[in-house]
Every structure is written in C-alpha cells, then in structure tokens.
Amino acid sequence: MGADGTDKTPLSAGEEELWRAFAWVLNVLPRTMDLRLQERANITGPEYVALANLGDARPDGLRISELAGRVGLSPSRVSRLAESLVRRGEVERTRGGEDGRSARLTITDAGLARVEAAWPHQVASVREHVLRHLDPADHAALTRSLRAIADAL
C-alpha cells in the first residue's frame, strides 16, 4: 500500500483485460446506442431515459434531484434537459415543497407518446448491442456485479 493509501500492486493480465474491455464499453456503448436511438426514433438517450423514468413515476412525477439519481446525470444537466422537454410540451415543471423552491417534473401525454414510440427502438438496440453478446446463463451474475459497482458509487 502506498503512502497515499492506494494499492500499488499492478493489475493481473486478466484484471487488465477485463478493465480495458469494460472501459471501452463504458465509452462506446452509450454513444452507439444514443446514435441509433436518434436515427430510428428522433430522441436522444438522455431524453428517452428521463421520459421513461417520469413515465414510471406517474402521476406524481419526480423532483429534479430524484430524476438525476435515477438517470445518473447531475442535477444541473437534468435541469437543462428538463427545460428542453418542457419547451416541447413533453414535461411539465411545477414548484413544490414547503419552501416552493424545488421543482417537480411530470410527463405529459405528448412525452408519454414520444417515449412509447421510441420504446421498440430502444429494446431492439439493447438486444442488438448488449443482450445478443451475452450468455443468458450469465445475466444474473452480471446484473449482481454491475449493481455492486453501481451501489458503491
């Protein structure tokens, strides 16, 4: 262990191979899926994920911080995304909370229609870019592993 508390032991060849493959997927998969979703359904990945989460939270909607936590984006990024969705009439923003400062986002019928139209394309992209490359017997173990990483972040 180094003086700064970090483990200075090099990764094994297998660990390095795993990390490089994982890092590549982390960088390339979101761009690839986003591009396909835009081409096929005229919606970006962040728009789709935000609208899908707001659809799941009907009828109450979500605070910006709650939506940010669900989609893995910063609250400021979600706020900018929400402004765009509000301008298009796909999301409504209301003031809430005791102090009236927190914003609550709810999906509109137009937003629900947009995410429902994009859903088949998202499913096809997930199958094309992820699931077809995995052995179904590995799904549960991979899910547990990815959840452990996500929970530690």
DSSP file with accessible surface (Angstrom, degrees, kcal/mol):
  #  RESIDUE AA STRUCTURE BP1 BP2  ACC     N-H-->O    O-->H-N    N-H-->O    O-->H-N    TCO  KAPPA ALPHA  PHI   PSI    X-CA   Y-CA   Z-CA
    1    1 A M              0   0  167      0, 0.0     6,-0.2     0, 0.0     5,-0.0   0.000 360.0 360.0 360.0 134.7    0.0    0.0    0.0
    2    2 A G    >   -     0   0   18      4,-3.4     3,-2.1     1,-0.1     5,-0.0  -0.241 360.0-101.9 -77.5 168.0    1.3    3.4   -0.9
    3    3 A A  T 3  S+     0   0  121      1,-0.3    -1,-0.1     2,-0.1     0, 0.0   0.787 123.3  57.8 -60.2 -25.8    1.7    6.4    1.5
    4    4 A D  T 3  S-     0   0  107      2,-0.1    -1,-0.3     1,-0.0     3,-0.1   0.384 121.9-106.3 -87.6   5.5   -1.5    7.8   -0.1
    5    5 A G  S <  S+     0   0   51     -3,-2.1     2,-0.3     1,-0.3    -2,-0.1   0.509  78.0 130.3  86.6   4.6   -3.4    4.7    0.8
    6    6 A T        -     0   0   63      1,-0.0    -4,-3.4     2,-0.0     2,-0.6  -0.658  64.5-113.9 -94.2 151.1   -3.7    3.4   -2.7
    7    7 A D        -     0   0  105     -2,-0.3    -1,-0.0    -6,-0.2     0, 0.0  -0.708  25.1-168.9 -81.2 117.9   -2.8   -0.2   -3.7
    8    8 A K        +     0   0  134     -2,-0.6    -1,-0.1     2,-0.1    -2,-0.0   0.382  46.1 121.5 -91.6   4.3    0.3    0.0   -5.9
    9    9 A T        -     0   0  101      1,-0.1     3,-0.1     3,-0.0    -2,-0.1  -0.524  67.7-118.8 -70.0 127.0    0.0   -3.7   -7.0
   10   10 A P        -     0   0  106      0, 0.0     2,-0.1     0, 0.0    -1,-0.1  -0.254  31.8 -99.1 -62.4 153.7   -0.3   -3.9  -10.8
   11   11 A L        -     0   0   87      1,-0.1     2,-0.0     2,-0.1     0, 0.0  -0.465  40.0-111.9 -67.3 146.3   -3.4   -5.5  -12.2
   12   12 A S     >  -     0   0   60     -2,-0.1     4,-3.0     1,-0.1     5,-0.2  -0.275  33.9-101.2 -68.8 167.0   -3.0   -9.1  -13.3
   13   13 A A  H  > S+     0   0   88      1,-0.2     4,-2.4     2,-0.2     5,-0.2   0.921 125.7  47.7 -58.9 -40.8   -3.2   -9.7  -17.0
   14   14 A G  H  > S+     0   0   45      2,-0.2     4,-2.5     1,-0.2    -1,-0.2   0.898 111.8  48.8 -67.6 -41.4   -6.8  -10.9  -16.6
   15   15 A E  H  > S+     0   0  103      2,-0.2     4,-2.9     1,-0.2    -2,-0.2   0.912 112.2  49.1 -63.8 -42.5   -7.8   -7.9  -14.5
   16   16 A E  H  X S+     0   0   60     -4,-3.0     4,-2.7     2,-0.2     5,-0.2   0.918 111.4  49.1 -63.0 -43.5   -6.2   -5.6  -17.0
   17   17 A E  H  X S+     0   0  145     -4,-2.4     4,-2.2    -5,-0.2     5,-0.2   0.931 113.2  47.2 -62.3 -43.8   -8.0   -7.3  -19.9
   18   18 A L  H  X S+     0   0  124     -4,-2.5     4,-2.7     1,-0.2    -2,-0.2   0.943 113.0  48.6 -61.9 -48.0  -11.3   -7.1  -18.0
   19   19 A W  H  X S+     0   0  127     -4,-2.9     4,-3.1     1,-0.2     5,-0.2   0.926 111.5  48.6 -61.3 -44.4  -10.8   -3.4  -17.1
   20   20 A R  H  X S+     0   0  165     -4,-2.7     4,-2.2     2,-0.2    -1,-0.2   0.919 113.1  47.1 -64.8 -39.9   -9.9   -2.4  -20.7
   21   21 A A  H  X S+     0   0   57     -4,-2.2     4,-2.4    -5,-0.2    -1,-0.2   0.934 114.8  47.3 -65.2 -43.0  -12.9   -4.2  -22.2
   22   22 A F  H  X S+     0   0   62     -4,-2.7     4,-2.7    -5,-0.2    -2,-0.2   0.932 111.9  49.5 -64.2 -45.1  -15.2   -2.6  -19.6
   23   23 A A  H  X S+     0   0   20     -4,-3.1     4,-1.8     2,-0.2    -1,-0.2   0.898 110.0  51.6 -62.0 -40.3  -13.7    0.8  -20.1
   24   24 A W  H  X S+     0   0  166     -4,-2.2     4,-2.9    -5,-0.2     5,-0.4   0.948 111.1  46.9 -62.0 -46.7  -14.2    0.5  -23.9
   25   25 A V  H  X S+     0   0   63     -4,-2.4     4,-1.9     1,-0.2    -2,-0.2   0.915 109.3  55.0 -61.7 -42.3  -17.8   -0.5  -23.4
   26   26 A L  H  < S+     0   0   90     -4,-2.7    -1,-0.2     1,-0.2    -2,-0.2   0.863 116.5  37.7 -59.0 -35.4  -18.4    2.4  -21.0
   27   27 A N  H  X S+     0   0  101     -4,-1.8     4,-0.5    -3,-0.2    -2,-0.2   0.868 126.5  31.4 -84.0 -39.0  -17.1    4.9  -23.6
   28   28 A V  H  X S+     0   0   24     -4,-2.9     4,-2.6    -5,-0.2     5,-0.2   0.870 106.3  63.6 -94.7 -39.4  -18.5    3.4  -26.8
   29   29 A L  H  X S+     0   0   44     -4,-1.9     4,-2.9    -5,-0.4     5,-0.3   0.919 102.2  49.3 -58.9 -47.8  -21.8    1.8  -26.0
   30   30 A P  H  > S+     0   0   77      0, 0.0     4,-2.5     0, 0.0    -1,-0.2   0.926 114.0  46.5 -59.8 -40.6  -23.7    4.9  -24.8
   31   31 A R  H  X S+     0   0  161     -4,-0.5     4,-2.5     2,-0.2    -2,-0.2   0.919 114.1  48.3 -64.7 -43.3  -22.6    6.8  -27.9
   32   32 A T  H  X S+     0   0   44     -4,-2.6     4,-2.2     2,-0.2    -1,-0.2   0.943 115.2  43.2 -63.4 -47.2  -23.6    3.9  -30.2
   33   33 A M  H  X S+     0   0   26     -4,-2.9     4,-2.4    -5,-0.2    -1,-0.2   0.886 113.1  52.8 -68.7 -36.6  -27.0    3.4  -28.6
   34   34 A D  H  X S+     0   0   40     -4,-2.5     4,-2.5    -5,-0.3    -1,-0.2   0.934 109.6  48.7 -62.8 -45.6  -27.7    7.1  -28.5
   35   35 A L  H  X S+     0   0   92     -4,-2.5     4,-2.6     1,-0.2    -2,-0.2   0.931 112.3  48.1 -61.0 -45.0  -26.9    7.5  -32.2
   36   36 A R  H  X S+     0   0   70     -4,-2.2     4,-2.6     1,-0.2     5,-0.3   0.906 111.3  50.1 -63.9 -40.9  -29.1    4.6  -33.1
   37   37 A L  H  X S+     0   0    2     -4,-2.4     4,-2.7     2,-0.2     6,-0.6   0.910 111.9  48.2 -65.3 -39.7  -32.0    5.9  -31.0
   38   38 A Q  H  X S+     0   0   81     -4,-2.5     4,-1.5     4,-0.2    -2,-0.2   0.918 114.4  46.4 -65.2 -42.5  -31.7    9.3  -32.6
   39   39 A E  H  < S+     0   0  125     -4,-2.6    -2,-0.2    -5,-0.2    -1,-0.2   0.897 123.1  33.1 -65.0 -42.7  -31.6    7.8  -36.1
   40   40 A R  H  < S+     0   0   98     -4,-2.6    -2,-0.2    -5,-0.2    -1,-0.2   0.755 137.5  14.5 -89.1 -29.0  -34.5    5.5  -35.5
   41   41 A A  H  < S-     0   0   24     -4,-2.7    -3,-0.2    -5,-0.3    -2,-0.2   0.356  90.4-120.9-133.0   3.5  -36.8    7.4  -33.1
   42   42 A N  S  < S+     0   0  128     -4,-1.5     2,-0.3    -5,-0.4    -4,-0.2   0.900  76.9 110.7  54.2  46.0  -35.6   11.0  -33.2
   43   43 A I        -     0   0    1     -6,-0.6    -2,-0.2    -9,-0.2    -1,-0.2  -0.990  64.4-126.0-146.5 141.6  -34.9   11.0  -29.4
   44   44 A T     >  -     0   0   34     -2,-0.3     4,-2.7     1,-0.1     5,-0.2  -0.505  27.9-111.8 -84.0 162.0  -31.6   11.1  -27.5
   45   45 A G  H  > S+     0   0   17      1,-0.2     4,-2.9     2,-0.2     5,-0.3   0.936 118.1  48.6 -57.3 -49.5  -30.6    8.5  -24.9
   46   46 A P  H  > S+     0   0   39      0, 0.0     4,-2.4     0, 0.0    -1,-0.2   0.899 111.7  50.0 -61.2 -37.5  -30.9   11.0  -22.1
   47   47 A E  H  > S+     0   0   18      2,-0.2     4,-2.9     1,-0.2     5,-0.3   0.941 112.4  47.7 -62.8 -45.7  -34.3   12.2  -23.3
   48   48 A Y  H  X S+     0   0   23     -4,-2.7     4,-2.9     2,-0.2     5,-0.2   0.944 113.5  46.2 -60.4 -49.3  -35.5    8.6  -23.5
   49   49 A V  H  X S+     0   0   50     -4,-2.9     4,-2.3     2,-0.2    -1,-0.2   0.911 114.4  48.2 -63.5 -41.5  -34.2    7.7  -20.1
   50   50 A A  H  X S+     0   0    1     -4,-2.4     4,-2.4    -5,-0.3     5,-0.2   0.955 114.7  44.5 -63.7 -48.9  -35.7   10.8  -18.5
   51   51 A L  H  X S+     0   0    0     -4,-2.9     4,-2.6    -5,-0.2    -2,-0.2   0.901 112.6  52.2 -64.1 -39.4  -39.1   10.4  -20.1
   52   52 A A  H  X S+     0   0   24     -4,-2.9     4,-2.2    -5,-0.3    -1,-0.2   0.926 111.4  46.6 -62.8 -43.1  -39.2    6.7  -19.3
   53   53 A N  H  X S+     0   0   29     -4,-2.3     4,-1.2    -5,-0.2    -1,-0.2   0.892 112.9  49.0 -66.8 -38.6  -38.4    7.4  -15.6
   54   54 A L  H  < S+     0   0    1     -4,-2.4    53,-0.4     2,-0.2     7,-0.2   0.873 109.4  53.3 -68.3 -34.2  -41.0   10.2  -15.5
   55   55 A G  H >< S+     0   0    6     -4,-2.6     3,-1.3     1,-0.2    -2,-0.2   0.911 108.1  50.0 -64.1 -40.5  -43.5    7.8  -17.1
   56   56 A D  H 3< S+     0   0  129     -4,-2.2    -1,-0.2     1,-0.2    -2,-0.2   0.772 108.2  55.0 -66.1 -26.1  -42.8    5.3  -14.4
   57   57 A A  T >X S+     0   0   15     -4,-1.2     4,-2.2    -5,-0.1     3,-0.5   0.261  91.1 169.5 -94.0  10.9  -43.3    8.0  -11.7
   58   58 A R  T <4  +     0   0  139     -3,-1.3    -3,-0.0     1,-0.3    48,-0.0  -0.362  52.1  13.7 -63.8 147.8  -46.8    8.9  -12.9
   59   59 A P  T 34 S+     0   0  110      0, 0.0    -1,-0.3     0, 0.0    -2,-0.1  -0.992 131.0  40.9 -92.3  -5.7  -48.9   10.6  -11.8
   60   60 A D  T <4 S-     0   0  113     -3,-0.5    -2,-0.2     1,-0.2    -3,-0.0   0.744  86.9-158.1 -77.1 -25.6  -46.8   12.3   -9.1
   61   61 A G     <  -     0   0    4     -4,-2.2     2,-0.3    -7,-0.2    45,-0.2  -0.270  19.4 -83.9  76.1-166.9  -43.6   12.9  -11.1
   62   62 A L  E     -A  105   0A   5     43,-2.3    43,-3.4    -2,-0.0     2,-0.1  -0.978  26.5-112.4-139.3 150.0  -40.1   13.4   -9.6
   63   63 A R  E  >  -A  104   0A 100     -2,-0.3     4,-2.6    41,-0.3     5,-0.2  -0.454  41.2-109.0 -72.4 156.7  -38.1   16.2   -8.2
   64   64 A I  H  > S+     0   0   23     39,-1.2     4,-2.9     1,-0.2     5,-0.2   0.913 120.8  52.2 -56.2 -42.2  -35.1   17.1  -10.4
   65   65 A S  H  > S+     0   0   64      1,-0.2     4,-2.0     2,-0.2    -1,-0.2   0.880 109.2  49.9 -64.6 -35.6  -32.7   15.6   -7.8
   66   66 A E  H  > S+     0   0   62     -3,-0.2     4,-1.8     2,-0.2    -1,-0.2   0.928 112.2  46.8 -67.2 -44.9  -34.7   12.3   -7.8
   67   67 A L  H  X S+     0   0    4     -4,-2.6     4,-2.1     1,-0.2     5,-0.2   0.919 109.9  54.2 -63.5 -41.0  -34.6   12.1  -11.6
   68   68 A A  H  X>S+     0   0    6     -4,-2.9     4,-1.6    -5,-0.2     5,-1.2   0.920 108.2  50.1 -58.7 -43.4  -30.9   12.9  -11.6
   69   69 A G  H  <5S+     0   0   66     -4,-2.0    -1,-0.2     1,-0.2    -2,-0.2   0.867 112.0  47.6 -63.8 -34.3  -30.3   10.0   -9.2
   70   70 A R  H  <5S+     0   0  129     -4,-1.8    -1,-0.2     1,-0.2    -2,-0.2   0.819 119.1  37.2 -76.1 -32.5  -32.3    7.6  -11.4
   71   71 A V  H  <5S-     0   0   29     -4,-2.1    -2,-0.2     2,-0.2    -1,-0.2   0.530 104.4-120.5-100.9  -8.1  -30.7    8.6  -14.7
   72   72 A G  T  <5S+     0   0   67     -4,-1.6     2,-0.3     1,-0.3    -3,-0.2   0.796  70.7 121.9  76.7  26.3  -27.1    9.1  -13.4
   73   73 A L      < -     0   0   55     -5,-1.2    -1,-0.3    -6,-0.2    -2,-0.2  -0.831  68.8 -96.3-115.9 161.4  -26.8   12.7  -14.5
   74   74 A S     >  -     0   0   55     -2,-0.3     4,-2.6     1,-0.1     5,-0.2  -0.376  33.9-115.4 -70.7 153.1  -26.0   15.8  -12.5
   75   75 A P  H  > S+     0   0   74      0, 0.0     4,-2.5     0, 0.0     5,-0.2   0.882 117.8  53.4 -57.2 -35.7  -29.0   17.8  -11.3
   76   76 A S  H  > S+     0   0   68      2,-0.2     4,-2.1     1,-0.2     5,-0.2   0.906 109.3  48.1 -67.8 -38.2  -27.8   20.8  -13.4
   77   77 A R  H  > S+     0   0   85      2,-0.2     4,-2.5     1,-0.2    -1,-0.2   0.920 112.8  48.5 -65.4 -41.7  -27.7   18.5  -16.5
   78   78 A V  H  X S+     0   0    1     -4,-2.6     4,-3.2     1,-0.2    -2,-0.2   0.904 108.4  54.6 -65.9 -36.9  -31.2   17.2  -15.7
   79   79 A S  H  X S+     0   0   40     -4,-2.5     4,-2.1    -5,-0.2    -1,-0.2   0.929 110.4  45.4 -62.6 -43.2  -32.4   20.7  -15.2
   80   80 A R  H  X S+     0   0  146     -4,-2.1     4,-1.7     2,-0.2    -2,-0.2   0.914 113.9  49.3 -65.7 -41.7  -31.2   21.7  -18.7
   81   81 A L  H  X S+     0   0   10     -4,-2.5     4,-2.2     1,-0.2    -2,-0.2   0.928 109.8  52.1 -62.3 -43.3  -32.7   18.5  -20.2
   82   82 A A  H  X S+     0   0    3     -4,-3.2     4,-3.0     1,-0.2     5,-0.2   0.894 104.4  56.3 -61.5 -40.7  -36.0   19.3  -18.4
   83   83 A E  H  X S+     0   0   74     -4,-2.1     4,-2.4     1,-0.2    -1,-0.2   0.913 108.4  47.8 -57.9 -42.5  -36.1   22.8  -19.9
   84   84 A S  H  X S+     0   0   26     -4,-1.7     4,-1.5     2,-0.2    -1,-0.2   0.919 113.3  47.0 -64.2 -43.3  -35.8   21.3  -23.4
   85   85 A L  H  <>S+     0   0    3     -4,-2.2     5,-2.6     1,-0.2     6,-1.0   0.864 111.2  52.0 -68.6 -34.5  -38.6   18.8  -22.7
   86   86 A V  H ><5S+     0   0   47     -4,-3.0     3,-1.7     4,-0.2    -2,-0.2   0.929 106.4  53.7 -65.3 -45.1  -40.8   21.5  -21.1
   87   87 A R  H 3<5S+     0   0  182     -4,-2.4    -1,-0.2     1,-0.3    -2,-0.2   0.850 109.6  48.7 -59.0 -34.2  -40.3   23.7  -24.3
   88   88 A R  T 3<5S-     0   0  101     -4,-1.5    -1,-0.3    -5,-0.1    -2,-0.2   0.454 115.9-116.6 -84.1  -4.0  -41.5   20.8  -26.4
   89   89 A G  T < 5S+     0   0   37     -3,-1.7    21,-0.4    -4,-0.2    22,-0.4   0.670  85.5 114.4  79.9  17.5  -44.5   20.2  -24.2
   90   90 A E  S   <S+     0   0   19     -5,-2.6    18,-2.2    20,-0.2     2,-0.3   0.635  77.0  31.7 -95.2 -15.5  -43.3   16.7  -23.1
   91   91 A V  E     -B  107   0A   4     -6,-1.0     2,-0.4    16,-0.3    -2,-0.2  -0.988  67.9-146.4-140.3 145.2  -42.8   17.5  -19.4
   92   92 A E  E     -B  106   0A 113     14,-3.0    14,-2.3    -2,-0.3     2,-0.5  -0.935  11.2-152.3-110.9 140.3  -44.4   20.0  -17.0
   93   93 A R  E     +B  105   0A  59     -2,-0.4     2,-0.3    12,-0.2    12,-0.2  -0.955  17.8 176.7-112.3 127.4  -42.5   21.7  -14.3
   94   94 A T  E     -B  104   0A  69     10,-2.7    10,-3.4    -2,-0.5     2,-0.3  -0.934  31.5-114.3-127.1 151.7  -44.2   22.7  -11.1
   95   95 A R  E     +B  103   0A 161     -2,-0.3     2,-0.2     8,-0.2     8,-0.2  -0.678  46.6 162.7 -82.3 139.9  -42.9   24.3   -8.0
   96   96 A G  E     +B  102   0A  19      6,-3.4     6,-0.9    -2,-0.3     4,-0.3  -0.770  19.1  68.0-143.7-172.7  -43.2   22.1   -4.9
   97   97 A G  S >  S-     0   0   60     -2,-0.2     3,-0.5     3,-0.2     7,-0.0   0.034  89.1 -71.5  79.8 167.4  -42.0   21.5   -1.4
   98   98 A E  T 3  S+     0   0  207      1,-0.2    -1,-0.2     2,-0.1     0, 0.0   0.850 134.2  42.6 -65.7 -35.1  -42.7   23.6    1.6
   99   99 A D  T 3  S-     0   0   90     -3,-0.1    -1,-0.2     1,-0.0    -2,-0.1   0.524 103.4-128.5 -91.7  -5.4  -40.4   26.4    0.5
  100  100 A G  S <  S+     0   0   33     -3,-0.5    -3,-0.2    -4,-0.3    -2,-0.1   0.571  82.1 105.2  73.5   7.6  -41.7   26.4   -3.1
  101  101 A R        +     0   0  191     -6,-0.1     2,-0.2     2,-0.1    -4,-0.1   0.752  53.2  86.3 -92.9 -25.9  -38.1   26.2   -4.4
  102  102 A S  E    S- B   0  96A  39     -6,-0.9    -6,-3.4     1,-0.0     2,-0.4  -0.559  71.1-138.5 -80.4 139.9  -37.9   22.6   -5.5
  103  103 A A  E     - B   0  95A   9     -2,-0.2   -39,-1.2    -8,-0.2     2,-0.4  -0.783  10.1-155.9 -97.8 139.9  -39.2   21.8   -9.0
  104  104 A R  E     -AB  63  94A  71    -10,-3.4   -10,-2.7    -2,-0.4     2,-0.4  -0.954   7.6-152.4-114.8 135.4  -41.3   18.7   -9.7
  105  105 A L  E     +AB  62  93A   1    -43,-3.4   -43,-2.3    -2,-0.4     2,-0.4  -0.908  13.7 179.9-110.7 133.2  -41.3   17.2  -13.2
  106  106 A T  E     - B   0  92A  26    -14,-2.3   -14,-3.0    -2,-0.4     2,-0.2  -0.981  28.3-117.5-130.5 144.8  -44.3   15.3  -14.6
  107  107 A I  E     - B   0  91A  19    -53,-0.4   -16,-0.3    -2,-0.4     2,-0.2  -0.537  26.6-144.7 -78.8 143.3  -44.6   13.7  -18.0
  108  108 A T     >  -     0   0   23    -18,-2.2     4,-2.7    -2,-0.2     5,-0.2  -0.511  32.0 -99.2 -96.6 173.8  -47.3   15.0  -20.3
  109  109 A D  H  > S+     0   0  142      1,-0.2     4,-2.6     2,-0.2     5,-0.2   0.886 126.3  53.4 -60.5 -37.0  -49.3   12.9  -22.8
  110  110 A A  H  > S+     0   0   54    -21,-0.4     4,-2.1     2,-0.2    -1,-0.2   0.904 109.7  47.4 -65.2 -41.3  -47.0   14.2  -25.6
  111  111 A G  H  > S+     0   0    0    -22,-0.4     4,-2.4   -21,-0.2     5,-0.2   0.908 111.7  50.1 -65.4 -41.3  -44.0   13.0  -23.6
  112  112 A L  H  X S+     0   0   23     -4,-2.7     4,-2.5     1,-0.2    -2,-0.2   0.924 110.4  50.1 -63.4 -42.0  -45.6    9.6  -22.9
  113  113 A A  H  X S+     0   0   57     -4,-2.6     4,-2.2    -5,-0.2    -1,-0.2   0.903 110.3  51.0 -62.5 -39.6  -46.4    9.2  -26.6
  114  114 A R  H  X S+     0   0   42     -4,-2.1     4,-1.6     2,-0.2    -2,-0.2   0.929 112.8  43.6 -66.0 -44.7  -42.8   10.1  -27.5
  115  115 A V  H  X S+     0   0   11     -4,-2.4     4,-1.7     1,-0.2    -1,-0.2   0.893 113.0  52.4 -70.5 -35.4  -41.2    7.6  -25.2
  116  116 A E  H  < S+     0   0  115     -4,-2.5    -1,-0.2    -5,-0.2    -2,-0.2   0.887 109.3  49.8 -66.4 -36.5  -43.8    4.9  -26.2
  117  117 A A  H  < S+     0   0   65     -4,-2.2     4,-0.4    -5,-0.2    -1,-0.2   0.848 114.9  44.4 -68.3 -33.2  -42.9    5.4  -29.8
  118  118 A A  H >X S+     0   0    1     -4,-1.6     4,-2.1    -5,-0.2     3,-0.7   0.725  92.1  85.8 -82.3 -22.5  -39.2    5.1  -29.1
  119  119 A W  H 3X S+     0   0  147     -4,-1.7     4,-2.7     1,-0.2     5,-0.2   0.880  85.9  50.6 -51.6 -48.7  -39.5    2.1  -26.8
  120  120 A P  H 3> S+     0   0   65      0, 0.0     4,-2.3     0, 0.0    -1,-0.2   0.886 111.9  49.6 -60.2 -33.5  -39.4   -0.6  -29.5
  121  121 A H  H <> S+     0   0   67     -3,-0.7     4,-2.2    -4,-0.4    -2,-0.2   0.882 110.6  49.5 -71.5 -37.5  -36.3    1.0  -31.0
  122  122 A Q  H  X S+     0   0   38     -4,-2.1     4,-2.6     2,-0.2     5,-0.2   0.934 111.5  48.9 -64.9 -45.4  -34.6    1.1  -27.5
  123  123 A V  H  X S+     0   0   30     -4,-2.7     4,-2.5     1,-0.2    -2,-0.2   0.933 111.5  49.4 -60.3 -45.1  -35.5   -2.5  -26.9
  124  124 A A  H  X S+     0   0   45     -4,-2.3     4,-2.9    -5,-0.2    -1,-0.2   0.905 111.3  49.7 -61.6 -39.9  -34.1   -3.5  -30.3
  125  125 A S  H  X S+     0   0    1     -4,-2.2     4,-3.0     2,-0.2     5,-0.3   0.909 109.4  50.8 -67.1 -41.8  -30.9   -1.6  -29.6
  126  126 A V  H  X>S+     0   0   46     -4,-2.6     4,-2.0     2,-0.2     5,-2.0   0.936 114.5  44.3 -60.7 -44.5  -30.4   -3.2  -26.2
  127  127 A R  H  <>S+     0   0  155     -4,-2.5     5,-2.3     3,-0.2    -2,-0.2   0.932 117.1  45.6 -65.6 -44.2  -30.8   -6.6  -27.8
  128  128 A E  H  <5S+     0   0   59     -4,-2.9    -2,-0.2    -5,-0.2    -1,-0.2   0.900 124.2  30.0 -66.1 -44.7  -28.6   -5.8  -30.7
  129  129 A H  H  <5S+     0   0   39     -4,-3.0    -1,-0.2    -5,-0.2    -2,-0.2   0.638 136.3   9.7 -96.3 -16.2  -25.7   -4.1  -28.8
  130  130 A V  T ><5S+     0   0   44     -4,-2.0     3,-1.6    -5,-0.3     4,-0.3   0.635 119.0  46.5-125.7 -67.2  -25.8   -5.9  -25.4
  131  131 A L  G > <S+     0   0   67     -5,-2.0     3,-1.8     1,-0.3    -4,-0.2   0.836 104.6  59.1 -62.5 -36.6  -28.0   -9.0  -24.9
  132  132 A R  G 3 <S+     0   0  177     -5,-2.3    -1,-0.3    -6,-0.3    -4,-0.1   0.699 105.0  53.7 -67.6 -14.2  -27.1  -10.9  -28.1
  133  133 A H  G <  S+     0   0  113     -3,-1.6     2,-0.4    -6,-0.2    -1,-0.3   0.427  99.7  76.5 -96.1  -1.9  -23.5  -10.9  -26.9
  134  134 A L  S <  S-     0   0   56     -3,-1.8     5,-0.0    -4,-0.3    -4,-0.0  -0.887  80.8-121.1-114.9 144.1  -24.2  -12.4  -23.5
  135  135 A D    >   -     0   0   91     -2,-0.4     3,-2.7     1,-0.1     4,-0.5  -0.679  23.3-134.8 -76.3 125.2  -25.0  -15.9  -22.5
  136  136 A P  G >  S+     0   0   95      0, 0.0     3,-1.2     0, 0.0     4,-0.4   0.814 104.9  65.1 -53.6 -27.5  -28.4  -15.9  -20.7
  137  137 A A  G 3  S+     0   0   81      1,-0.2     4,-0.3     2,-0.1     3,-0.2   0.727 101.1  51.2 -66.7 -19.6  -26.9  -18.1  -18.0
  138  138 A D  G <> S+     0   0   90     -3,-2.7     4,-2.7     1,-0.1     5,-0.3   0.508  83.2  92.3 -93.4  -7.3  -24.6  -15.2  -17.1
  139  139 A H  H <> S+     0   0   63     -3,-1.2     4,-2.8    -4,-0.5     5,-0.2   0.914  86.2  46.7 -56.3 -48.1  -27.3  -12.5  -16.8
  140  140 A A  H  > S+     0   0   60     -4,-0.4     4,-2.5     1,-0.2    -1,-0.2   0.928 115.1  45.9 -64.5 -43.3  -28.0  -12.9  -13.1
  141  141 A A  H  > S+     0   0   42     -4,-0.3     4,-2.4     2,-0.2    -1,-0.2   0.917 114.6  47.7 -66.4 -41.6  -24.2  -12.8  -12.2
  142  142 A L  H  X S+     0   0   69     -4,-2.7     4,-2.8     2,-0.2     5,-0.3   0.917 111.2  51.4 -66.3 -40.7  -23.5   -9.9  -14.4
  143  143 A T  H  X S+     0   0   72     -4,-2.8     4,-2.6    -5,-0.3     5,-0.2   0.935 110.8  48.1 -60.8 -46.3  -26.5   -8.0  -13.0
  144  144 A R  H  X S+     0   0  164     -4,-2.5     4,-2.2     1,-0.2    -2,-0.2   0.923 113.2  48.5 -59.6 -43.7  -25.3   -8.6   -9.4
  145  145 A S  H  X S+     0   0   68     -4,-2.4     4,-1.9     2,-0.2    -2,-0.2   0.929 113.1  45.6 -64.6 -46.1  -21.8   -7.5  -10.4
  146  146 A L  H  X S+     0   0   77     -4,-2.8     4,-2.8     1,-0.2    -1,-0.2   0.887 112.1  52.1 -67.4 -37.3  -23.0   -4.3  -12.1
  147  147 A R  H  X S+     0   0  162     -4,-2.6     4,-3.0    -5,-0.3    -1,-0.2   0.892 107.1  53.4 -64.3 -38.1  -25.3   -3.5   -9.2
  148  148 A A  H  X S+     0   0   62     -4,-2.2     4,-1.2    -5,-0.2    -2,-0.2   0.921 111.5  45.6 -62.2 -42.1  -22.5   -3.9   -6.7
  149  149 A I  H  X S+     0   0   81     -4,-1.9     4,-0.7     2,-0.2     3,-0.5   0.948 114.5  47.9 -64.9 -47.5  -20.4   -1.4   -8.7
  150  150 A A  H >< S+     0   0   55     -4,-2.8     3,-1.0     1,-0.2    -2,-0.2   0.909 109.8  52.5 -61.0 -41.8  -23.3    1.0   -9.0
  151  151 A D  H 3< S+     0   0  133     -4,-3.0    -1,-0.2     1,-0.3    -2,-0.2   0.783 106.2  54.7 -66.5 -24.9  -24.1    0.8   -5.3
  152  152 A A  H 3<        0   0   89     -4,-1.2    -1,-0.3    -3,-0.5    -2,-0.2   0.626 360.0 360.0 -83.6 -12.0  -20.5    1.6   -4.4
  153  153 A L    <<        0   0  175     -3,-1.0    -3,-0.0    -4,-0.7    -4,-0.0  -0.419 360.0 360.0 -82.3 360.0  -20.6    4.8   -6.5
